[in-house]
Every structure is written in C-alpha cells, then in structure tokens.
C-alpha cells in the first residue's frame, strides 16, 4: 500500500509552513523540514525520512 506525502520546507525555525499546507488534508502524511534549501533534500532531517519511504515504495510522489 502506498501513501501520499506532502513535503514542506522553510529555512529557519522561526518561519511557518502554513502557505505550503493549504491542502494538507488531501495527504496521508505531512513531512516538514526547517533547514537551508542548500542542503540536498535527502540529507535533510526529514528528507531522509522521505527517502526511506520512497525506497520502500510506500509513497506516491506528488
């Protein structure tokens, strides 16, 4: 079974992801990172979680 995931990212812990979460109820899971966009996605704290789910074929990339 696959799940749909909304991945959001902002650059600092002071910023909010509200604008990116407009339709979050359409997703099974929301993953949020608060780190620099210069960090490659799969090296980010939650980006590595996303990579694990992709590798296990448990997600639809949207």
N, C-alpha and C positions, 0 to 999 in steps of 0.2 A: 504494500500500500504506500502511496506517495502522499506527501503533504505539501501545501503551498506555503511559502515563506515570504514575508515582507522583510527585506533587509534595509535598515536605516543607518545613517552615519552623520555625525556632526563633529566638528573639530575640537571642541572643548566641553568639559563637564558643565559649564555654565550655559551652554546652548541647549535648545529644545528641539525635538524631532516632530513636534505636533503637525507641522505642514506636510511632512512625509507620511503621516499616519492617517490621512483623510479617509481612506477606505480600508483601514486595518481590519475591520470586521469581516472582510471578504477573504481573509487569510487564516490558515490554521495556526500559524505561529509568527511572532514578530521578534526579530533579532536586531539589537541596537548596539552600535559601536559609538564611542565618544573618543575619537583619536584622529590624528592627522590623516588627510587623504593621501599624503606622500607615502604612507606605509602600504605596501602591497596588500590587497584585500585578504588573502589567505594567511597573512602574517599578523593581522589584527586580532585582538582577543576573541571577538565573536565571529570574525571572518573565518577563523579556524574551525569553529563550530559548524558554520555553513558548509565549509569544505568537507567535513566529516559526513554530513548528511548527503551531500552530493555524491561522495564516493560510495556511500551505502545505497545509492539510488532511492532515497527516501523523500526526495523533494522535486517539485516542478519549478524550474527557473522562470520567474515572471518579472 
